[in-house]
Amino acid sequence: MSVASAGVLKERPRRFRSVLGALPRAFRAVINLSPLGRTNVGAVALHVVAEGVRMKIALVFLGLLAMIVLALPFSIKGDGSLTGAVQSYLSFSLSFTGFFLGVLTIFLSRSISDELVHRQSFLLFSKPLARWQYLVGKWTGMTIFNFVFLTFSFLCIYGMMHVIIRTKPPVEDSYTSGLTPTSKVDLERLAERKALIGDGTEPTQSADRLRLFTDVLTARHSTMFKVPDFTAVAEEEFEQRLREGFYDAATEPVDRAKEIERLKGKHEARWRIIPVFGQRVFEFENILCDRSPGHFIQLRYRAELYDYPPDEIFRSMWVVGDTGKGATQYVMLPRHIVGRFHTIKVPADCVAPDGTLTVLFSNVNPYADPTWFETPEPVFYNTLEITRDGVKCLFTVGSFEGNLLRLFVLMLCKLMFLAAVGVLMTSVFSYPVACLAAFVLYALAGLRSFMNESLEQFDKYDEPVTATMSAFFNAISSGDGAKASESFQTLAAELISGGLRLIFKVVPDFSYFDGVETLVNGENVSLVWVLQGVGELVVLQTACILGLSILLFYRREVSETSF
């Protein structure tokens, strides 16, 4: 290799670092002109930003992030449609952005440990710099670093999303309406006699692109239907069973409240099963949409079918709107692929003036009616189940850009919390221990919801821990090995579950504040949700962690190396 080529290879990382650091340097210039730049906290924060750009591990993570954000649009496929490609790209890019910046935030906190180990902090504390200013400045610097690169990532994701929209052609989804040419003629002829009828979709020529803008690149509020109250029916059945001697109170006492709840669940499960030719009425409330002409609502549903048709297309009839409440009534005859979520688009004047919506669902094949169609289809005997999130009413409340901005704030709140955790750990422990502890807490915060569900199986242990411990020692003293083993397993399970529940009282639930899936599904990332994240993650928990780190750091002897 020649000297000239070697010089070029050495020059490339420098050029990459200079390009990558251009944005933080510009932001530093802005900070220097602000009141923050003339304070001790601002000086420490700007030093952290500059140091973060120089870190090789930061360059590696930011390079990987750039590859994912910029290269993924040219390889993403999704389900083959334009909507699926955009959804897959948004889901992967936003999730990886949050993950990489979270890991990088923990690595950025190493500067505190290095300055303590290499005695650089002696020079800082010999100046008029309080220890709380030092820690707050470190946290502020990591927050600024995350803000800059999170903003840059979101702008790139938004731009590359539009590249996908412009370069990938939409795919005609023939199953969206699924009508044969003869059936289409019959439907048009029927529409002349009954104007308020349709299949609940857009024309198939541009259905993919229209579905992208109506189902993904929007902000919709979703409302679940009201489940009928089966309390009276359950109480009547319970009283009847008591009269018939169904319960044996002598051998097993009956808890009236629990038994009525069980019977209510049984009747609700039976109500959710819709047999052939069966009907169900779904009532929605607080549909605060614009009912003027040109505005629409959507019914999103997923039906679990048993014995579905050979072509795996589900036919049904939906009567939307109650004329008795002053709403316009529409009849929808959708044909959709089984086992998937689908949306039915209905004009917004189907909603009553009081904000209620009534929907009558019929499990019939309307295309088998010879009075409607000259070439009727066969009757398919489908039995279906409406799950708990099976039917939703959605209406537009905002724009996709506003949704993306609110998701940005949620992700930044989680990064601010991780920055405070990194400051706490590195100000108390040496970096290997601090890094491990921070990653464990990061994992617990991400898996908290899953682990809480897993810990529900330990709720069956009603005895206190002291009683279990006493039973364990009694079994050992009596020589009963089987009883001792069983008591030990119960004791270990109770101690582990109790310890994790105690930890989860102070560790936030990152999955609760994960709005990526909500954004990808076109649902609203509400302002209340964002304010809750700011209040819980930043104002409460981040402030408490920073306060604890300052308190411990004031009591620490900086000349001693932590374990």
N, C-alpha and C positions, 0 to 999 in steps of 0.2 A: 504493500500500500504506500502510495506516495505521500509526501509531507503535505501537499495541498489537499488531497482527499481526506487525510486525517484531520486537518484543520476544519474542513467542512463538516465532518461528523461531530466534532466537538462544538461547533458553532450552532448546530441544530437545537440541542436542548436549551441553549441560552436564548435563541430566538423564540422557542416555545414558551420559556419562562417569561420573557419580556412581553409577548403577546398576551399570555394569561394574566400577567400582573398589571396590564394597562387599565382594566376596569377598577381594581382596588386602588390603584394610584390616583385615578380620577376621583374616586370617592374620598380618598384621603385629602385631596386638595379641597374638596367641598367641606369636609369636616374641619380642616384647618381654618377656614374662613368663618365657621360657626362658633358660637360661644363654647361648645364642647371642646373644640380644639385648643382653647386657651386654658384648660384646666388640667390638673394632674391625672384625673380619670381619662380624659381624652387623649393625653399623651401616651399613657400605657395602652389604651385601646388601639391607637394607630400603630404602635410598635407590634402588637399582636397580629394585626392585619398584614403588616409587612413581613413578619416572621412566618406567617402561614403561607404566603405565596412562595417563600424560599424553601419550605419544607419539601423534601423529595416525596414523602408519602402523600402529601397533599397534591402534588403534581400527578402522581399515579392515580389517585381517586378521581381527580377532576378530569384527567384524560379518559378514564373509563366512562365517566359520566357523559363526557362530550361524545364519545363513540356511540353510546346507547341512544342519546337524544338525537344525534345528527344522522346516524347510519341506520337506525331501526326503521324509519319510514320506507326505505328502499327494499326491505326484506320482509316486512310485516304482511301477513295475508289475512289473519282472522278466519272468518268462515267463508271467505271468498267475495263477500259483498263490500261495498264502500263503507257502509255503516259499521260492519264488523272490523274492518281494517282500522278505522279511526278509533273505535272503542278499544281495540287491542293495543294500539299505539299509546293512547292516553293512559291506559291502565298500567302498562309496563313502564313507560317513561316516568310517570309521576311517582310510582311506587319505588323504582330504583333511585330516583332523585332524593326522596325522603330518606331511604336507607343509607345511601352513600354519604350524604351530608351528616346524618346522625353518627355514623362511624367516624367520619372525619372530625366532627366536633370533639369526640372523646380524645382523638389523637392530638388535636390542637392544645388541649389542656396540659400537654407534657411540658410546655414552656415554664410553668410554675415549678414543677419538680426539678427541671434542669437548672433553673436559676438558684434553687435552694441547694442542690447538690454541688454545683460548681461555685458556690459562694458569690454569685453575681448579685444576689439580693442584698448583700451587705452594702454595696455601693448605693443601691436604691434607697434603702432605709436610713442611710446616713444623710440623705437629702430630706427636705421638708415634704415627705411623702408618707402619709399615714397608711397603715396596713389595710384598712378597709378600702382606701382609694386604690391600692394595688390590686386587691381581689376584684373589686367592682370594675376596675379598668380592664382586667383580664376577661371578665364575663362580657363586658360591653364590646371588647374587640372581637371575641368569638361570635357575638350576635351580629356585629356589623359584617364580618366575613360571611356568615351564613346568609344574611340579608342580601348581600351583593350577588353571591353566586346562585342563590335561590331565585332572585329576580332574573338573572341572566338565563337560568335554566328554563324558567316559565316562559320567558319571551321566545326562546328557541323552540320549546315544545309547541307554543301557539303558532309560530311561523311554520314549523315542519308539518303541523296538522293541516294547514292550508295547502302545503305542497301535496300532501296525500289527496286532498279533495280535488285539486286541480289536475293531478296526473293519473289517478286511478279512475277508470270508467265505472259508472254504477252498473250493477248487475240486476237484470230483470228477475224478480222473484215471482215465478209463475204460480206459486202456492199462496201468494198474498190474497188473491181473490179466487184463483183456482177454477175459473169458469171455462167450460168448453165454449167454442164459438156458438153452438146452438143454445146453450144456457144463457150466454150473454144476450143473444137476441131475445130470448124469453124474458130476461130480466128487464131489458129496455122496454119491451112491450108491456110488462107488468108495471113498470114505473110510470108509464103514461096514465094508467088507471089509478095507481096509488103513488102519488108523487113523493111521499115521505118514506122512501125505502132505499136501501143501499147495502153494500157489503162491508161498510165501515173502514174502507181503505182508500188510498189515493189511486189514480190510474196506474196500471202496472208499468207503463212506459218509463216513468220517472219515480217509481215507488221507492227505490233504494235511496236516491238522493233526497227525496222529500222526507223519508223516514229518518235520515241523518239529521236534518234540521228540526224536525218536530219531536224526535225521541232522544237525541243526544245533545245537540248544540242548542240547548235551552235550559231553563230552570223551572221545573214543574213541582208544584206541591201535590203530595199524594195523600189521599184520605181512604181509610178502610171502611167497609160497610158495617152497619150495626148488626151484630149477631142477635137474633131474637132471645128474649129472656125466658128461660125454661124453668125458672124457680117454682112457679105455681104448679107446673106439670110434675116436677120432681117431688115436691111436697105431697101432692096427691098420690103419686105412686108409692112414696114412703109410707104414708098412712095406710094405704091399701095392703101393703106388705105386712105392716104391723098387725092389721086385723086378720090376715090370713096365716099368721104365725110363721112368716118367712124367716124371721130372725129368732135365734135361740139366745135370749138374754141370760139364761142360766149359765151357759158355758162360755159365751163370748158377748160381753156388753157392747151395745151399739152406740157409736157416737153419732148423734142426729145430724150435726152440722157437716161432718165429713161424709156421711152417707148421702145427704142431699146434694153435696157438691159432686160426688161421684155420679149420681143419677143425672144431674144437669150435664155433666160431660158426656154421658151416654146418649142423651137426647140430642145434644149438639152434634156429636159425631154422626148420628143417624140423619140429622137434618142436612149435613154436608154431603151425604150420598144422594145423588139425583138419579133415579132410575130412568128407563126409557119412557119417553113421553111425559116425564116429570117436569115440574116447574118450581122455581124459587124466586122470591122477591128480595132484592137487595136495596136497602135504604141507606143513602148517604146524607150527611149533614155538613153544614159549614162549607159549601162549595161557593167560595167568594170569587167567582170569575166574572168576566165581562160578558153579558148576555146579548150584546149588540150583534147585528149581522156581520159575518166575516170572522167571528171568533169561534173556537172549538174547544171541547174537552176531549179527554181520552179515557177509555176504559181498558185497563191493562189486566189481563187474566191469564191464568194457566190452569188447565184442567187435566187431572190425572185420570186417564180413561182405562177401562177394562173392556176387553173384546172390541178393540177399535177396528175401523174398516180396513180392508186389504190395502188401499192406497195410502193409509195412515194420514188421512185428512179428516178433520173433525168438522161436521156441519152443525149449525145451531141457529137459533133465532133469538134476538134480543129486542125487546120493546123498551125503548128508553124515553122517559118523560111521563109525567102524570098530568093529563089535561085538566083534571079536577082541581089542581093547584095552580092553574094558570100557565103551565108549561106546554111547549110544543112536543108532540109525540113523534118519534122516529122508529122505524122498524129496520133492523140490521140483520143481514143474512151472511155472516162471515164464513169463510172456509179456511181453516188454518191447519198447519202441521201439528200433530199431537206431541205432547211432552215439551212444548216450548212456551215462553212468554210471548204474547201477542197483544197488540193494541187495536182498539176500534175507535175511530175518529168520528165524533158526533158534534153537530152544531150546538153552540153553548146555550141556545134558548130552550134546550131540553131541561135545563135547570129551572126550578120554580123560583119565583121572586123572593121567597123566604130563604133561599139558599139550600134547599133540599133537592135531592135527586132520587127518583124511583126507577128501578130497572127490573123488568120481568124477563127472566131467562127461561127458555124452553129447550129441553133436550130432545129436539126433533130434527129431522132432516127436511127443511122446507123445500128443497129441490126435488123431493119425492112426491110433492103435491101435484096431481094432474090438472087441478083447476088453475094452477099458477104457471106450469110449464108443460109445453106440448110433448117433450121427451123427458118424462120424469126419471129420476134416479131411483135405485132400489132403496128400501128402508134399512138403515143400519141400526142395530139394537145395541146402543152404547150405554154403559153405566159409568158414570164419572163421579169424581170426588173433588169438591172445592176445598183446597187447603186454606190454612189460616191467612196466608198472604196471596190467596188465589185471585181475588178480584179487588182492584183499586181504581179509584177515580183520580185522574191527574188533570191539572189545569195550570197554565203558564202564569208565573208570578214574577219572572225576571229574565235576564239574559245570561248567555253562557259566559260572557266576559265577567259579569258580576259574580257568577258562581266560581269562576277560576280565581278571582281576587280573594274571595272569602276562604277558599281552600288554601291559598297562599298564606293567609294569616294563621290558619289552623296549623299548617306545617311549621311555620316559623315559631309558634308557641311551643311546640314539642322540641324544637331545636334549642330554644332558650332554656327550657327545663334541663335538657341534656348538658348544655353549657354550664349551668349551675351545679349539676351533679359532678361534672369533671373538675370544676374549681374546688368543690368540697373534698373530693377524693385526693386530688394531688396536693392540696394544702395540708393534709393530715398524714397520708401514707406516701411511701416511695412509689415511683411511677409503675413498676410491674404490678404491685398490689392494687394501686389506684385504678389502673387500666382494667384489670380483671374484675374488680368490684363494680366499676362503671358499666362494663359490658353485661355483667349479671343483672344489674338493675335495668338496663336497657331491654334485655330479653324478658325479664319479668313484667315490665310495663307493656311490652308488645303481646305477651301471652297471658295477660291477666284474665281476660274474659274466658279464654279456653280453659285455663287452670281452675277458675271458679266453677265452671260447669263440671270439671272432673272431680272437684272436691265435694260436690253434692252427694256423692255416694257414701261419704263418711258421716252424713247427717243421721244415718240409721243408729249410730252409737249414742244412746240416750244417757248412759251412765256417766258420771263425772270421772275425770282423770284419776282422782284420788281413789275412787272405788275400783277402777281397773288396776291401778298400781297395787292396791291392797290384795286384790284377787290373784295377781301375779306372784307376789311374795308368799301368799298362803299356799298356792299351788307348789311353789318350790319347796317350802318347808314340809309339805305333806308328801313330796316325792311324786306328784302327779305331773309327768312330763307333758302329756297331751294338753292338759288344762293350762300349764305354764306357757306352752308354745302359743296357744290360742290367745291367752291374755297378753302375752308380749306383742303379738302381731296387732292386736287391738290397741294396745298402749302406744306402739310406734305410729300407727295410722293416726291416732288422735293427736299426738304431739306434732307430727309433721303437718297435718291439716291445720291445727291451731296456730302453729308458727307461720305458715304461709298466709293464713287469714289475717294475722296480725301485721305481716309485712304489707299485705295488699291494702291495709288501711292508710298507709302513707305513700304507696307507689301508685301513680296515676294509671288509668286504663287508656293506653295509646290506641287500642282498637276502637274504642268508643269515639275518639276524635279523628278517626280515619275517614275522611270524606272523599277518597278517591273513587270508591265504588259508587257513591251517591252521585258524584259528578259525571262519571262515565254513563250511568243510567239516565242522565238528563233530569235528575231530581234536584230539588233546591237544597243547597248548603245554606241553611237559614242563618240569619244574623244573630238570632238567639243562641244557636249552637256555637257560633264564633265567640260571642260574648261570654258564654259559659267556659269555653276553652281559655280565653284570656284571663277570666277571673280565677279559674281553678289552677291552670298550669303556670301562669305567670304571676298574678297578683298574690295568690296564696302560697302555692308550693315552691315556686322559684324564689320568692322573697324569703320564705322560711329557710330554705336551703342556703341561700347566700348569707342570711343572718347567722345561721349555725356555723358556717365556714369562717366567717369573720370572728365569731366568738372563740372558736378553737384556734384560729391562727394567731389571735392576740395572746393566747396562753401558751403558745408553742415557742420553744427556743430554736431560732432559725439556724443556729450553728450546729445543731444535732441532726443527724440523718435519720429519717423515719424508717420504720420497718415496712 
